[in-house]
């Protein structure tokens, strides 16, 4: 059984999270790739730095840069059109739009 952060027991759920696939143009895909590499590079550089970082490292400009890059990454990701799973497309075809 799963527990919440407060320690209470959560009921077992049988639902699975839905996975949304998205369709991207080449430009979108390349942008996501470049942003991901930049985020990874800055995060690795920040983690490998031996300087004291303080509470959550908020004073470091690299943290702000990572947050900006992550926001751009999300914006590009969510601009891609969502592709329905084949079973849902077939269901729509048989039963009409839902």
C-alpha positions in Angstrom: 0.0 0.0 0.0 1.2 3.5 -0.8 1.5 6.1 1.9 1.0 9.9 1.6 3.7 12.3 2.9 1.7 12.6 6.1 1.9 8.9 6.7 -1.7 8.0 6.0 -2.4 4.9 3.9 -3.7 5.6 0.4 -6.2 3.3 -1.3 -4.9 1.1 -4.1 -5.7 2.6 -7.4 -6.0 0.5 -10.6 -6.0 3.4 -13.0 -2.8 3.9 -15.0 -1.5 7.3 -15.9 -2.3 8.3 -19.4 0.6 8.9 -21.7 0.2 11.6 -24.2 2.3 11.3 -27.3 3.0 14.4 -29.2 4.0 15.1 -32.8 6.8 17.6 -33.4 8.3 19.2 -36.5 12.0 18.8 -37.1 12.6 22.3 -35.7 10.7 21.5 -32.5 12.6 18.2 -32.1 15.9 19.9 -32.6 15.0 22.7 -30.2 14.0 20.2 -27.5 17.3 18.4 -28.1 19.4 21.5 -27.8 17.6 22.8 -24.7 17.9 19.4 -23.0 21.6 19.3 -23.6 22.0 22.8 -22.3 19.9 22.0 -19.2 22.0 18.9 -18.6 25.3 20.7 -19.0 24.3 23.5 -16.6 23.0 21.1 -14.0 26.1 19.0 -14.2 28.4 22.0 -14.0 26.4 23.3 -11.0 26.4 19.9 -9.2 30.2 19.5 -9.8 31.0 22.9 -8.5 32.6 22.6 -5.0 31.5 26.1 -3.8 28.9 26.3 -1.0 25.5 26.8 -2.6 23.4 28.0 0.3 19.7 27.1 0.7 18.8 25.4 -2.6 21.4 27.5 -4.5 18.9 30.2 -5.4 21.7 32.9 -5.5 23.5 31.2 -8.3 22.7 32.5 -11.8 23.0 29.0 -13.2 19.9 28.0 -11.3 17.9 30.8 -12.9 19.3 29.9 -16.3 18.2 26.3 -15.8 14.7 27.4 -14.8 14.5 29.6 -17.9 15.7 26.8 -20.2 13.2 24.4 -18.6 10.3 26.8 -19.1 11.3 27.1 -22.8 11.6 23.3 -23.1 8.0 22.9 -21.6 6.7 25.6 -24.0 8.1 23.8 -27.0 6.9 20.4 -25.8 3.3 21.5 -25.1 3.2 23.3 -28.5 3.4 19.9 -30.2 0.1 18.4 -31.3 -1.2 15.5 -29.1 -1.5 12.2 -31.0 -4.3 9.9 -29.8 -3.4 6.3 -29.1 -4.6 3.8 -31.7 -7.3 2.3 -29.5 -8.8 5.6 -28.8 -8.8 6.5 -32.6 -10.5 3.2 -33.4 -13.0 3.8 -30.7 -13.8 7.2 -32.1 -14.1 5.8 -35.6 -16.6 3.1 -34.4 -18.5 5.1 -31.9 -18.2 8.6 -33.2 -16.5 11.6 -31.6 -16.0 11.4 -27.9 
